[in-house]
């Protein structure tokens, strides 16, 4: 390619709207694209269209952060302390049994998925909520206010109801009946490992009475929670 042909090719590229910075365009590349430029610049335009711009990458990164960055689970487990972790696991077993008995969660929910909901990770737990969204919304809001649930950035009851369970948040307490309120209180109470559980008379430390009636008595202050009862 002569100097004159190269100059014409560069002028044609300039008219097509592509900025050329000196030596970044090689003679061979220009020669291969002359026909495309003269025909409307389609070849070179397609070549550049395949490249992802910096702005596009930043937009994709922000979108990914918005979609996947919010915590979808409660950070309850304390993995740095084996003693506390064991007690937390025992309390979660009780809560899992209660939620199943009350019909709050799908009967096919596994203990692994249930436990994962208390790990604090931004993941979906394959747990279907069966009660109404008001119970769920107020329950999660109450749990997030407890000292045994670690605070996580960008986490809220509303975002968890939407992103974990795919439901619309509703915090209208008037939609709760007495059973709903009691069950929320029981859940909050049971998860606090510092709250003692009612024991059978003469029972050992594992011989708990966790019937709804016994827990109702505990929450209403009618029952002394000691080994002597």
C-alpha positions in Angstrom: 0.0 0.0 0.0 1.4 3.4 -1.0 1.6 6.4 1.3 -1.2 8.1 -0.7 -3.5 5.0 -0.4 -2.8 4.8 3.3 -3.7 8.5 3.7 -7.0 8.0 1.9 -7.8 5.0 4.0 -7.2 6.9 7.2 -9.4 9.7 6.0 -12.2 7.2 5.2 -11.9 5.7 8.7 -12.0 9.2 10.2 -15.3 10.0 8.4 -16.8 6.7 9.7 -16.7 8.1 13.2 -13.8 6.0 14.5 -10.9 7.7 16.3 -7.5 6.5 15.2 -4.5 7.2 17.4 -1.4 7.2 15.2 0.4 3.8 15.1 -2.4 1.9 16.7 -3.8 1.2 13.2 -1.5 -0.9 11.2 -1.2 -0.7 7.4 -2.3 -4.3 7.0 -5.5 -3.7 9.1 -6.3 -0.6 7.1 -5.8 -2.5 3.8 -8.2 -5.3 4.9 -10.9 -2.8 5.9 -10.8 -0.4 3.0 -13.6 -2.2 1.1 -15.8 -2.2 4.2 -15.2 1.5 4.9 -16.0 2.5 1.4 -19.2 0.4 1.5 -20.4 2.2 4.6 -17.9 1.3 7.3 -19.9 -1.8 8.4 -16.9 -4.1 8.8 -15.0 -1.8 11.2 -18.1 -0.9 13.1 -18.9 -4.5 13.8 -15.3 -5.1 14.9 -15.5 -2.4 17.5 -19.1 -3.3 18.5 -17.9 -6.6 19.9 -15.8 -5.0 22.5 -17.2 -4.3 26.0 -16.8 -0.7 27.1 -15.6 0.2 30.5 -19.0 1.8 31.2 -20.8 -1.4 30.3 -18.6 -3.5 32.6 -19.2 -1.1 35.5 -23.0 -1.2 34.8 -22.9 -5.1 34.8 -20.9 -5.1 38.0 -23.3 -2.7 39.7 -26.2 -4.9 38.5 -24.6 -8.0 39.9 -24.0 -6.3 43.2 -27.6 -5.1 43.4 -29.0 -8.5 42.6 -26.6 -10.8 44.7 -25.0 -8.5 47.3 -27.8 -8.2 49.8 -27.8 -10.7 52.7 -30.7 -13.1 52.2 -30.3 -15.0 55.4 -30.0 -14.2 59.1 -26.5 -14.3 60.7 -27.4 -16.3 63.8 -24.7 -19.0 64.0 -21.6 -18.2 66.0 -18.9 -20.4 64.4 -16.1 -19.1 66.6 -17.4 -20.7 69.7 -18.2 -24.5 69.7 -20.2 -24.3 72.9 -22.4 -21.5 71.7 -22.7 -23.1 68.2 -23.9 -26.4 69.8 -26.6 -24.6 71.8 -27.7 -22.6 68.7 -28.0 -25.8 66.7 -30.2 -27.3 69.5 -32.5 -24.2 69.5 -32.8 -24.3 65.7 -34.0 -27.9 65.9 -36.8 -26.8 68.2 -37.7 -23.9 65.9 -37.6 -26.1 62.8 -40.0 -28.5 64.5 -42.3 -25.6 65.5 -42.4 -24.0 62.1 -43.2 -27.4 60.6 -46.0 -28.1 63.1 -47.4 -24.6 62.7 -47.4 -25.0 58.9 -45.2 -22.0 58.3 -42.8 -23.8 56.0 -43.1 -26.4 53.3 -42.9 -30.0 54.6 -40.2 -30.8 52.1 -37.8 -28.2 53.6 -34.7 -30.0 54.7 -32.8 -29.3 57.9 -29.8 -28.2 55.8 -31.8 -25.6 54.0 -33.4 -24.4 57.2 -30.0 -24.1 58.9 -28.6 -22.2 55.9 -31.3 -19.6 56.5 -29.4 -18.7 59.7 -25.9 -18.6 58.2 -26.0 -15.0 57.0 -25.0 -15.8 53.4 -26.5 -14.1 50.3 -28.0 -17.3 49.1 -31.4 -18.8 48.4 -32.4 -21.6 50.8 -35.0 -23.5 48.9 -37.5 -22.9 51.7 -41.1 -22.1 50.8 -43.0 -19.9 53.2 -46.6 -21.1 53.7 -48.1 -18.7 56.1 -49.1 -15.1 55.1 -46.5 -12.5 54.3 -47.4 -10.4 57.3 -46.3 -13.1 59.7 -43.0 -13.5 57.8 -42.4 -9.7 57.5 -43.0 -9.0 61.2 -41.1 -12.2 62.3 -38.0 -11.2 60.4 -38.2 -7.6 61.6 -38.4 -8.8 65.2 -35.5 -11.2 64.7 -33.3 -8.5 63.1 -33.7 -6.4 66.3 -32.4 -9.2 68.5 -28.9 -9.0 69.9 -28.2 -12.7 68.9 -28.7 -11.8 65.2 -25.6 -10.1 63.8 -26.1 -6.9 62.0 -25.4 -7.0 58.2 -25.1 -4.1 55.8 -27.9 -3.5 53.4 -30.1 -6.0 55.1 -33.7 -5.4 56.0 -36.9 -7.4 56.6 -38.4 -6.1 53.4 -35.4 -7.1 51.3 -35.3 -10.6 52.8 -39.1 -11.2 52.3 -38.7 -10.2 48.7 -35.3 -11.8 47.8 -35.4 -14.9 49.8 -39.1 -15.8 49.7 -40.4 -13.9 46.6 -43.2 -12.3 48.6 -44.5 -8.8 49.1 -43.6 -7.4 52.6 -46.5 -6.4 54.8 -46.1 -5.0 58.3 -49.7 -4.4 59.2 -49.9 -6.0 62.6 -53.7 -5.9 62.5 -53.5 -8.8 60.1 -52.0 -11.0 62.9 -54.2 -13.0 65.2 -53.3 -14.1 68.7 -51.8 -17.4 67.5 -49.5 -15.6 65.0 -48.3 -13.2 67.7 -47.7 -16.0 70.1 -45.7 -18.0 67.6 -43.6 -15.1 66.7 -42.8 -14.5 70.4 -42.0 -18.2 70.8 -39.5 -18.1 67.9 -37.8 -15.1 69.2 -37.7 -16.6 72.7 -36.4 -20.0 71.6 -33.5 -18.7 69.5 -32.1 -16.8 72.5 -29.8 -19.5 74.1 -29.8 -17.4 77.3 -33.5 -18.1 77.8 -34.0 -21.2 79.8 -36.5 -23.8 78.7 -39.1 -25.5 81.0 -38.0 -28.8 82.3 -40.0 -31.9 83.4 -40.0 -32.6 87.1 -36.9 -34.5 88.0 -35.7 -34.3 84.5 -32.2 -33.8 83.3 -30.9 -30.8 81.3 -32.2 -32.3 78.0 -35.6 -33.2 79.3 -37.4 -30.1 78.0 -41.1 -29.4 77.8 -41.6 -27.4 74.6 -45.3 -27.8 74.0 -47.1 -24.7 73.0 -49.0 -24.7 76.3 -45.8 -24.8 78.3 -44.2 -22.0 76.2 -47.4 -20.0 76.5 -47.1 -20.2 80.3 -43.4 -19.2 80.1 -44.1 -16.1 77.9 -47.0 -15.0 80.0 -44.9 -15.2 83.2 -47.1 -17.8 84.8 -44.4 -20.5 84.9 -41.2 -20.4 86.8 -38.5 -21.9 84.5 -36.3 -23.8 87.0 -35.3 -27.4 87.5 -37.6 -27.5 90.5 -40.8 -27.3 88.6 
